[in-house]
């Protein structure tokens, strides 16, 4: 094997390996099944000590509304802790743990 073919084989193998290790985005529909406005939504992999940034940013999810959520954090884990914070004192902060790789839809309820 000449040196050019050898270099091509190494580069090709590196590209294939990097592609197979790439995590897919986690996408699901979040539905607000409560009578309160959901102001903040956080999701962090199980075992991470701190909550990641608020996924909603400046948005909120009103009663009965739904929103497509995409978590594109580059991780290859599926189990996430979730935290839901509601407007005012309507409802207490709620937490849950789910396998987001298998989740197509999640409804938060009172």
The first five atom37 places (N, CA, C, CB, O) and aatype in JSON, in Angstrom:
{
  "aatype": [20, 20, 20, 20, 20, 20, 20, 20, 20, 20, 20, 20, 20, 20, 20, 20, 20, 20, 20, 20, 20, 20, 20, 20, 20, 20, 20, 20, 20, 20, 20, 20, 20, 20, 20, 20, 20, 20, 20, 20, 20, 20, 20, 20, 20, 20, 20, 20, 20, 20, 20, 20, 20, 20, 20, 20, 20, 20, 20, 20, 20, 20, 20, 20, 20, 20, 20, 20, 20, 20, 20, 20, 20, 20, 20, 20, 20, 20, 20, 20, 20, 20, 20, 20, 20, 20, 20, 20, 20, 20, 20, 20, 20, 20, 20, 20, 20, 20, 20, 20, 20, 20, 20, 20, 20, 20, 20, 20, 20, 20],
  "atom_mask": [
    [1, 1, 1, 1, 1],
    [1, 1, 1, 1, 1],
    [1, 1, 1, 1, 1],
    [1, 1, 1, 1, 1],
    [1, 1, 1, 1, 1],
    [1, 1, 1, 1, 1],
    [1, 1, 1, 1, 1],
    [1, 1, 1, 1, 1],
    [1, 1, 1, 1, 1],
    [1, 1, 1, 1, 1],
    [1, 1, 1, 1, 1],
    [1, 1, 1, 1, 1],
    [1, 1, 1, 1, 1],
    [1, 1, 1, 1, 1],
    [1, 1, 1, 1, 1],
    [1, 1, 1, 1, 1],
    [1, 1, 1, 1, 1],
    [1, 1, 1, 1, 1],
    [1, 1, 1, 1, 1],
    [1, 1, 1, 1, 1],
    [1, 1, 1, 1, 1],
    [1, 1, 1, 1, 1],
    [1, 1, 1, 1, 1],
    [1, 1, 1, 1, 1],
    [1, 1, 1, 1, 1],
    [1, 1, 1, 1, 1],
    [1, 1, 1, 1, 1],
    [1, 1, 1, 1, 1],
    [1, 1, 1, 1, 1],
    [1, 1, 1, 1, 1],
    [1, 1, 1, 1, 1],
    [1, 1, 1, 1, 1],
    [1, 1, 1, 1, 1],
    [1, 1, 1, 1, 1],
    [1, 1, 1, 1, 1],
    [1, 1, 1, 1, 1],
    [1, 1, 1, 1, 1],
    [1, 1, 1, 1, 1],
    [1, 1, 1, 1, 1],
    [1, 1, 1, 1, 1],
    [1, 1, 1, 1, 1],
    [1, 1, 1, 1, 1],
    [1, 1, 1, 1, 1],
    [1, 1, 1, 1, 1],
    [1, 1, 1, 1, 1],
    [1, 1, 1, 1, 1],
    [1, 1, 1, 1, 1],
    [1, 1, 1, 1, 1],
    [1, 1, 1, 1, 1],
    [1, 1, 1, 1, 1],
    [1, 1, 1, 1, 1],
    [1, 1, 1, 1, 1],
    [1, 1, 1, 1, 1],
    [1, 1, 1, 1, 1],
    [1, 1, 1, 1, 1],
    [1, 1, 1, 1, 1],
    [1, 1, 1, 1, 1],
    [1, 1, 1, 1, 1],
    [1, 1, 1, 1, 1],
    [1, 1, 1, 1, 1],
    [1, 1, 1, 1, 1],
    [1, 1, 1, 1, 1],
    [1, 1, 1, 1, 1],
    [1, 1, 1, 1, 1],
    [1, 1, 1, 1, 1],
    [1, 1, 1, 1, 1],
    [1, 1, 1, 1, 1],
    [1, 1, 1, 1, 1],
    [1, 1, 1, 1, 1],
    [1, 1, 1, 1, 1],
    [1, 1, 1, 1, 1],
    [1, 1, 1, 1, 1],
    [1, 1, 1, 1, 1],
    [1, 1, 1, 1, 1],
    [1, 1, 1, 1, 1],
    [1, 1, 1, 1, 1],
    [1, 1, 1, 1, 1],
    [1, 1, 1, 1, 1],
    [1, 1, 1, 1, 1],
    [1, 1, 1, 1, 1],
    [1, 1, 1, 1, 1],
    [1, 1, 1, 1, 1],
    [1, 1, 1, 1, 1],
    [1, 1, 1, 1, 1],
    [1, 1, 1, 1, 1],
    [1, 1, 1, 1, 1],
    [1, 1, 1, 1, 1],
    [1, 1, 1, 1, 1],
    [1, 1, 1, 1, 1],
    [1, 1, 1, 1, 1],
    [1, 1, 1, 1, 1],
    [1, 1, 1, 1, 1],
    [1, 1, 1, 1, 1],
    [1, 1, 1, 1, 1],
    [1, 1, 1, 1, 1],
    [1, 1, 1, 1, 1],
    [1, 1, 1, 1, 1],
    [1, 1, 1, 1, 1],
    [1, 1, 1, 1, 1],
    [1, 1, 1, 1, 1],
    [1, 1, 1, 1, 1],
    [1, 1, 1, 1, 1],
    [1, 1, 1, 1, 1],
    [1, 1, 1, 1, 1],
    [1, 1, 1, 1, 1],
    [1, 1, 1, 1, 1],
    [1, 1, 1, 1, 1],
    [1, 1, 1, 1, 1],
    [1, 1, 1, 1, 1],
    [1, 1, 1, 1, 1]
  ],
  "atom_positions": [
    [[0.87, -1.18, 0.0], [0.0, 0.0, 0.0], [0.9, 1.22, 0.0], [-0.98, 0.01, 1.24], [1.8, 1.35, 0.84]],
    [[0.66, 2.12, -0.94], [1.5, 3.32, -0.96], [1.04, 4.29, 0.12], [1.46, 3.99, -2.36], [-0.03, 4.12, 0.71]],
    [[1.85, 5.31, 0.38], [1.61, 6.24, 1.49], [0.31, 7.03, 1.32], [2.77, 7.2, 1.62], [-0.36, 7.3, 2.31]],
    [[-0.07, 7.4, 0.09], [-1.3, 8.15, -0.14], [-2.53, 7.31, 0.21], [-1.38, 8.62, -1.6], [-3.46, 7.81, 0.85]],
    [[-2.54, 6.05, -0.19], [-3.67, 5.18, 0.13], [-3.75, 4.96, 1.64], [-3.54, 3.82, -0.6], [-4.84, 4.9, 2.2]],
    [[-2.6, 4.83, 2.29], [-2.56, 4.62, 3.74], [-3.14, 5.83, 4.47], [-1.12, 4.34, 4.2], [-3.92, 5.67, 5.41]],
    [[-2.76, 7.05, 4.06], [-3.28, 8.26, 4.68], [-4.79, 8.37, 4.46], [-2.57, 9.5, 4.12], [-5.53, 8.74, 5.38]],
    [[-5.26, 8.07, 3.26], [-6.69, 8.11, 2.96], [-7.46, 7.13, 3.86], [-6.95, 7.78, 1.48], [-8.53, 7.47, 4.36]],
    [[-6.91, 5.94, 4.06], [-7.56, 4.94, 4.91], [-7.66, 5.43, 6.35], [-6.8, 3.61, 4.86], [-8.68, 5.22, 7.0]],
    [[-6.62, 6.08, 6.86], [-6.64, 6.6, 8.23], [-7.66, 7.72, 8.36], [-5.24, 7.1, 8.65], [-8.44, 7.75, 9.32]],
    [[-7.67, 8.65, 7.41], [-8.62, 9.76, 7.45], [-10.05, 9.24, 7.35], [-8.33, 10.77, 6.31], [-10.93, 9.7, 8.08]],
    [[-10.29, 8.3, 6.46], [-11.62, 7.72, 6.3], [-12.06, 7.03, 7.59], [-11.65, 6.72, 5.14], [-13.21, 7.2, 8.01]],
    [[-11.19, 6.28, 8.2], [-11.53, 5.6, 9.46], [-11.83, 6.62, 10.56], [-10.38, 4.67, 9.9], [-12.76, 6.42, 11.34]],
    [[-11.07, 7.69, 10.62], [-11.31, 8.72, 11.64], [-12.65, 9.4, 11.43], [-10.19, 9.77, 11.61], [-13.36, 9.65, 12.4]],
    [[-13.01, 9.7, 10.2], [-14.29, 10.34, 9.9], [-15.43, 9.39, 10.25], [-14.37, 10.75, 8.41], [-16.42, 9.83, 10.85]],
    [[-15.34, 8.13, 9.89], [-16.39, 7.16, 10.22], [-16.54, 6.99, 11.71], [-16.09, 5.82, 9.57], [-17.67, 6.91, 12.2]],
    [[-15.43, 6.92, 12.45], [-15.5, 6.77, 13.89], [-16.14, 7.99, 14.54], [-14.11, 6.53, 14.48], [-16.97, 7.84, 15.43]],
    [[-15.76, 9.18, 14.11], [-16.33, 10.4, 14.67], [-17.83, 10.47, 14.39], [-15.63, 11.65, 14.1], [-18.59, 10.9, 15.25]],
    [[-18.25, 10.07, 13.22], [-19.66, 10.08, 12.87], [-20.47, 9.11, 13.7], [-19.83, 9.77, 11.41], [-21.61, 9.41, 14.06]],
    [[-19.92, 7.96, 14.01], [-20.67, 6.97, 14.78], [-20.75, 7.36, 16.25], [-20.03, 5.6, 14.64], [-21.66, 6.91, 16.94]],
    [[-19.83, 8.18, 16.74], [-19.86, 8.59, 18.14], [-20.72, 9.84, 18.35], [-18.45, 8.86, 18.63], [-20.95, 10.23, 19.49]],
    [[-21.19, 10.46, 17.28], [-21.98, 11.69, 17.37], [-23.36, 11.38, 17.96], [-22.11, 12.35, 15.98], [-24.04, 10.46, 17.52]],
    [[-23.77, 12.16, 18.93], [-25.07, 11.96, 19.57], [-26.17, 12.59, 18.73], [-25.08, 12.55, 20.99], [-25.97, 13.62, 18.08]],
    [[-27.33, 11.96, 18.76], [-28.49, 12.53, 18.08], [-29.2, 13.49, 19.02], [-29.45, 11.42, 17.59], [-29.15, 13.34, 20.24]],
    [[-29.85, 14.5, 18.43], [-30.65, 15.42, 19.22], [-31.84, 14.68, 19.8], [-31.13, 16.62, 18.36], [-32.4, 13.78, 19.17]],
    [[-32.22, 15.04, 21.01], [-33.39, 14.47, 21.66], [-34.56, 15.41, 21.38], [-33.17, 14.28, 23.22], [-34.52, 16.58, 21.76]],
    [[-35.6, 14.92, 20.74], [-36.74, 15.74, 20.34], [-38.02, 15.09, 20.85], [-36.79, 15.93, 18.79], [-38.25, 13.9, 20.65]],
    [[-38.85, 15.9, 21.52], [-40.15, 15.43, 21.99], [-41.09, 16.62, 22.12], [-40.02, 14.67, 23.34], [-40.65, 17.77, 22.12]],
    [[-42.37, 16.33, 22.24], [-43.37, 17.37, 22.44], [-43.69, 17.47, 23.92], [-44.65, 17.09, 21.6], [-44.03, 16.47, 24.55]],
    [[-43.59, 18.67, 24.46], [-43.95, 18.94, 25.85], [-45.32, 19.59, 25.86], [-42.89, 19.85, 26.56], [-45.53, 20.61, 25.21]],
    [[-46.25, 18.99, 26.6], [-47.61, 19.54, 26.72], [-47.85, 20.0, 28.15], [-48.67, 18.49, 26.29], [-47.48, 19.32, 29.1]],
    [[-48.47, 21.17, 28.29], [-48.83, 21.69, 29.6], [-50.28, 21.29, 29.87], [-48.63, 23.25, 29.67], [-51.21, 21.92, 29.37]],
    [[-50.45, 20.25, 30.68], [-51.78, 19.77, 31.03], [-52.3, 20.36, 32.33], [-51.78, 18.27, 31.12], [-53.24, 19.83, 32.93]],
    [[-51.68, 21.46, 32.77], [-52.11, 22.11, 34.01], [-52.96, 23.33, 33.67], [-50.89, 22.52, 34.88], [-53.16, 23.66, 32.5]],
    [[-53.45, 23.98, 34.72], [-54.19, 25.24, 34.56], [-53.3, 26.45, 34.84], [-55.41, 25.26, 35.49], [-53.8, 27.56, 35.03]],
    [[-51.99, 26.24, 34.86], [-51.03, 27.3, 35.17], [-50.04, 27.48, 34.03], [-50.29, 26.98, 36.48], [-49.83, 26.57, 33.23]],
    [[-49.44, 28.66, 33.98], [-48.41, 28.95, 32.98], [-47.09, 28.32, 33.43], [-48.25, 30.48, 32.76], [-46.65, 28.54, 34.56]],
    [[-46.49, 27.57, 32.54], [-45.18, 26.97, 32.8], [-44.13, 27.94, 32.3], [-45.03, 25.56, 32.1], [-43.99, 28.15, 31.1]],
    [[-43.38, 28.55, 33.24], [-42.42, 29.6, 32.88], [-41.03, 29.07, 32.55], [-42.3, 30.57, 34.0], [-40.36, 29.6, 31.67]],
    [[-40.6, 28.02, 33.24], [-39.24, 27.55, 33.07], [-39.23, 26.02, 32.98], [-38.34, 28.02, 34.24], [-39.97, 25.33, 33.67]],
    [[-38.36, 25.52, 32.1], [-38.18, 24.09, 31.94], [-36.68, 23.8, 31.84], [-38.94, 23.55, 30.69], [-35.99, 24.35, 30.98]],
    [[-36.2, 22.95, 32.72], [-34.78, 22.58, 32.75], [-34.67, 21.07, 32.56], [-34.11, 23.03, 34.09], [-35.55, 20.32, 33.0]],
    [[-33.61, 20.63, 31.91], [-33.33, 19.21, 31.77], [-31.83, 19.02, 31.87], [-33.9, 18.65, 30.42], [-31.05, 19.7, 31.19]],
    [[-31.42, 18.08, 32.72], [-30.01, 17.75, 32.9], [-29.87, 16.24, 32.97], [-29.43, 18.42, 34.18], [-30.75, 15.57, 33.51]],
    [[-28.79, 15.71, 32.43], [-28.6, 14.26, 32.53], [-28.6, 13.82, 33.99], [-27.29, 13.84, 31.86], [-28.11, 14.54, 34.87]],
    [[-29.16, 12.64, 34.25], [-29.18, 12.1, 35.6], [-27.74, 12.05, 36.13], [-29.83, 10.68, 35.63], [-26.83, 11.62, 35.42]],
    [[-27.56, 12.5, 37.36], [-26.24, 12.48, 37.99], [-25.48, 13.79, 37.88], [-25.42, 11.39, 37.39], [-24.46, 13.97, 38.55]],
    [[-25.95, 14.71, 37.04], [-25.31, 16.02, 36.94], [-25.81, 16.84, 38.12], [-25.62, 16.74, 35.56], [-27.02, 16.91, 38.36]],
    [[-24.91, 17.45, 38.86], [-25.27, 18.13, 40.1], [-26.03, 19.43, 39.95], [-24.07, 18.38, 40.85], [-26.67, 19.86, 40.91]],
    [[-25.97, 20.07, 38.8], [-26.61, 21.37, 38.6], [-27.58, 21.3, 37.43], [-25.56, 22.46, 38.36], [-27.43, 20.48, 36.52]],
    [[-28.58, 22.18, 37.47], [-29.5, 22.28, 36.34], [-28.83, 23.03, 35.21], [-30.81, 22.98, 36.75], [-28.11, 24.0, 35.45]],
    [[-29.06, 22.61, 33.99], [-28.57, 23.29, 32.8], [-29.43, 24.55, 32.6], [-28.63, 22.34, 31.53], [-30.31, 24.83, 33.41]],
    [[-29.17, 25.3, 31.54], [-29.92, 26.53, 31.25], [-31.4, 26.23, 31.02], [-29.34, 27.24, 30.04], [-31.77, 25.13, 30.6]],
    [[-32.23, 27.23, 31.28], [-33.67, 27.13, 31.02], [-33.89, 26.93, 29.53], [-34.42, 28.4, 31.53], [-33.47, 27.76, 28.72]],
    [[-34.53, 25.84, 29.16], [-34.76, 25.51, 27.76], [-35.71, 26.51, 27.1], [-35.31, 24.09, 27.63], [-35.58, 26.8, 25.92]],
    [[-36.66, 27.03, 27.86], [-37.64, 27.98, 27.31], [-37.02, 29.33, 26.96], [-38.76, 28.2, 28.29], [-37.49, 30.0, 26.03]],
    [[-35.99, 29.73, 27.67], [-35.45, 31.07, 27.45], [-36.49, 32.1, 27.86], [-35.04, 31.27, 25.97], [-36.88, 32.14, 29.02]],
    [[-36.94, 32.93, 26.94], [-37.94, 33.96, 27.25], [-39.36, 33.49, 26.96], [-37.65, 35.21, 26.45], [-40.31, 34.25, 27.16]],
    [[-39.52, 32.27, 26.51], [-40.85, 31.75, 26.2], [-41.51, 31.17, 27.44], [-40.76, 30.69, 25.1], [-40.85, 30.96, 28.46]],
    [[-42.8, 30.92, 27.35], [-43.56, 30.25, 28.4], [-44.56, 29.33, 27.7], [-44.29, 31.28, 29.36], [-44.82, 29.48, 26.5]],
    [[-45.11, 28.41, 28.45], [-46.07, 27.46, 27.9], [-47.37, 27.57, 28.69], [-45.51, 26.0, 27.94], [-47.44, 27.16, 29.85]],
    [[-48.38, 28.12, 28.06], [-49.67, 28.33, 28.71], [-50.43, 27.03, 28.91], [-50.5, 29.29, 27.92], [-50.08, 26.0, 28.33]],
    [[-51.48, 27.08, 29.74], [-52.32, 25.9, 29.97], [-52.86, 25.34, 28.65], [-53.48, 26.25, 30.91], [-53.39, 26.09, 27.82]],
    [[-52.72, 24.04, 28.46], [-53.22, 23.38, 27.27], [-52.33, 23.51, 26.05], [-54.55, 23.9, 26.94], [-52.61, 22.89, 25.02]],
    [[-51.27, 24.31, 26.11], [-50.39, 24.49, 24.97], [-49.33, 23.39, 24.92], [-49.72, 25.87, 25.03], [-49.07, 22.72, 25.92]],
    [[-48.72, 23.23, 23.75], [-47.62, 22.28, 23.6], [-46.51, 22.93, 22.8], [-48.1, 20.98, 22.91], [-46.72, 23.9, 22.08]],
    [[-45.31, 22.37, 22.93], [-44.14, 22.92, 22.27], [-43.19, 21.77, 21.95], [-43.44, 24.0, 23.16], [-43.02, 20.86, 22.76]],
    [[-42.58, 21.82, 20.78], [-41.55, 20.83, 20.46], [-40.26, 21.24, 21.15], [-41.34, 20.7, 18.91], [-39.8, 22.37, 21.02]],
    [[-39.68, 20.3, 21.89], [-38.45, 20.54, 22.64], [-37.33, 19.77, 21.96], [-38.6, 20.11, 24.14], [-37.48, 18.6, 21.63]],
    [[-36.2, 20.44, 21.75], [-35.01, 19.79, 21.21], [-33.87, 20.0, 22.2], [-34.64, 20.34, 19.79], [-33.54, 21.13, 22.55]],
    [[-33.28, 18.9, 22.63], [-32.09, 18.98, 23.48], [-30.93, 18.51, 22.62], [-32.24, 18.1, 24.8], [-30.8, 17.33, 22.31]],
    [[-30.11, 19.45, 22.25], [-28.96, 19.17, 21.37], [-27.67, 19.48, 22.12], [-29.04, 20.01, 20.05], [-26.9, 20.36, 21.74]],
    [[-27.46, 18.73, 23.21], [-26.3, 19.0, 24.06], [-25.08, 18.16, 23.7], [-26.66, 18.77, 25.5], [-24.04, 18.28, 24.34]],
    [[-25.2, 17.31, 22.68], [-24.06, 16.52, 22.23], [-23.77, 15.3, 23.09], [-22.86, 17.37, 22.19], [-22.82, 14.56, 22.81]],
    [[-24.54, 15.09, 24.11], [-24.32, 13.93, 24.98], [-24.93, 12.68, 24.36], [-24.91, 14.19, 26.39], [-25.79, 12.76, 23.48]],
    [[-24.47, 11.54, 24.84], [-24.98, 10.27, 24.35], [-25.81, 9.56, 25.4], [-23.84, 9.37, 23.9], [-25.98, 8.34, 25.34]],
    [[-26.33, 10.3, 26.36], [-27.16, 9.71, 27.42], [-28.64, 9.91, 27.09], [-26.83, 10.34, 28.8], [-29.0, 10.77, 26.27]],
    [[-29.48, 9.11, 27.72], [-30.93, 9.19, 27.49], [-31.7, 9.61, 28.72], [-31.45, 7.87, 26.99], [-32.74, 10.26, 28.61]],
    [[-31.22, 9.24, 29.9], [-31.93, 9.53, 31.15], [-31.66, 10.97, 31.6], [-31.51, 8.53, 32.26], [-30.52, 11.35, 31.86]],
    [[-32.73, 11.75, 31.67], [-32.63, 13.16, 32.07], [-33.57, 13.45, 33.23], [-32.96, 14.09, 30.88], [-34.7, 12.96, 33.29]],
    [[-33.07, 14.27, 34.16], [-33.92, 14.85, 35.19], [-34.53, 16.11, 34.59], [-33.11, 15.17, 36.52], [-33.86, 16.85, 33.87]],
    [[-35.8, 16.33, 34.88], [-36.49, 17.52, 34.36], [-37.07, 18.32, 35.53], [-37.61, 17.11, 33.35], [-37.51, 17.76, 36.53]],
    [[-37.05, 19.64, 35.37], [-37.58, 20.54, 36.4], [-38.53, 21.53, 35.73], [-36.43, 21.29, 37.15], [-38.19, 22.14, 34.71]],
    [[-39.72, 21.67, 36.31], [-40.75, 22.54, 35.77], [-41.1, 23.6, 36.81], [-42.02, 21.73, 35.37], [-41.42, 23.28, 37.95]],
    [[-41.02, 24.88, 36.42], [-41.35, 25.98, 37.32], [-42.52, 26.76, 36.74], [-40.12, 26.91, 37.54], [-42.51, 27.15, 35.58]],
    [[-43.52, 26.98, 37.58], [-44.75, 27.62, 37.15], [-44.8, 29.08, 37.59], [-45.96, 26.87, 37.69], [-44.1, 29.48, 38.52]],
    [[-45.64, 29.85, 36.92], [-45.8, 31.27, 37.2], [-46.37, 31.48, 38.6], [-46.72, 31.93, 36.16], [-47.3, 30.8, 39.02]],
    [[-45.78, 32.43, 39.31], [-46.28, 32.78, 40.64], [-46.29, 31.58, 41.57], [-47.67, 33.36, 40.53], [-45.4, 30.74, 41.54]],
    [[-47.32, 31.53, 42.4], [-47.47, 30.44, 43.36], [-48.56, 29.47, 42.93], [-47.77, 30.99, 44.75], [-49.09, 28.73, 43.76]],
    [[-48.89, 29.46, 41.62], [-49.97, 28.61, 41.14], [-49.74, 27.14, 41.47], [-50.14, 28.78, 39.65], [-50.61, 26.47, 42.02]],
    [[-48.55, 26.65, 41.14], [-48.19, 25.26, 41.4], [-46.76, 25.21, 41.93], [-48.33, 24.38, 40.12], [-45.94, 26.08, 41.61]],
    [[-46.47, 24.21, 42.73], [-45.11, 24.02, 43.22], [-44.21, 23.57, 42.06], [-45.07, 22.99, 44.37], [-44.69, 23.01, 41.08]],
    [[-42.92, 23.83, 42.2], [-41.94, 23.31, 41.24], [-42.04, 21.8, 41.24], [-40.5, 23.78, 41.6], [-42.15, 21.17, 42.29]],
    [[-42.01, 21.21, 40.06], [-42.17, 19.77, 39.88], [-40.93, 19.21, 39.2], [-43.44, 19.45, 39.06], [-40.36, 19.85, 38.32]],
    [[-40.51, 18.02, 39.6], [-39.38, 17.36, 38.95], [-39.79, 15.95, 38.54], [-38.14, 17.32, 39.88], [-40.72, 15.37, 39.11]],
    [[-39.1, 15.41, 37.55], [-39.35, 14.06, 37.07], [-38.1, 13.58, 36.35], [-40.6, 14.01, 36.12], [-37.26, 14.39, 35.95]],
    [[-37.96, 12.27, 36.19], [-36.86, 11.68, 35.44], [-37.45, 10.82, 34.33], [-35.93, 10.84, 36.36], [-38.35, 10.01, 34.58]],
    [[-36.94, 10.99, 33.12], [-37.46, 10.24, 31.97], [-36.32, 9.83, 31.03], [-38.49, 11.08, 31.2], [-35.26, 10.45, 31.01]],
    [[-36.58, 8.77, 30.26], [-35.69, 8.38, 29.18], [-36.12, 9.19, 27.95], [-35.75, 6.81, 28.91], [-37.11, 8.84, 27.3]],
    [[-35.4, 10.24, 27.63], [-35.8, 11.14, 26.56], [-35.53, 10.56, 25.17], [-35.08, 12.45, 26.7], [-36.06, 11.08, 24.18]],
    [[-34.73, 9.5, 25.07], [-34.51, 8.86, 23.78], [-35.76, 8.13, 23.3], [-33.33, 7.89, 23.86], [-35.99, 8.0, 22.1]],
    [[-36.56, 7.66, 24.24], [-37.76, 6.89, 23.9], [-39.03, 7.71, 24.0], [-37.86, 5.7, 24.81], [-40.11, 7.21, 23.69]],
    [[-38.92, 8.95, 24.42], [-40.08, 9.79, 24.68], [-40.48, 10.56, 23.44], [-39.8, 10.76, 25.84], [-39.67, 11.3, 22.88]],
    [[-41.71, 10.41, 23.0], [-42.2, 11.19, 21.88], [-43.01, 12.38, 22.34], [-43.03, 10.33, 20.96], [-43.09, 13.4, 21.66]],
    [[-43.61, 12.22, 23.53], [-44.48, 13.26, 24.07], [-44.48, 13.15, 25.6], [-45.93, 13.13, 23.5], [-44.46, 12.06, 26.16]],
    [[-44.5, 14.31, 26.25], [-44.56, 14.34, 27.71], [-45.57, 15.4, 28.11], [-43.16, 14.65, 28.35], [-45.52, 16.53, 27.64]],
    [[-46.51, 15.02, 28.98], [-47.52, 15.97, 29.48], [-47.28, 16.19, 30.96], [-48.97, 15.44, 29.22], [-47.29, 15.25, 31.75]],
    [[-47.08, 17.45, 31.34], [-46.98, 17.8, 32.75], [-48.39, 18.08, 33.25], [-46.03, 19.05, 32.97], [-49.14, 18.86, 32.65]],
    [[-48.74, 17.42, 34.35], [-50.09, 17.54, 34.91], [-50.03, 17.92, 36.37], [-50.88, 16.24, 34.73], [-49.02, 17.72, 37.04]],
    [[-51.15, 18.48, 36.86], [-51.24, 18.88, 38.27], [-51.36, 17.67, 39.15], [-52.43, 19.81, 38.5], [-51.44, 17.8, 40.37]]
  ]
}
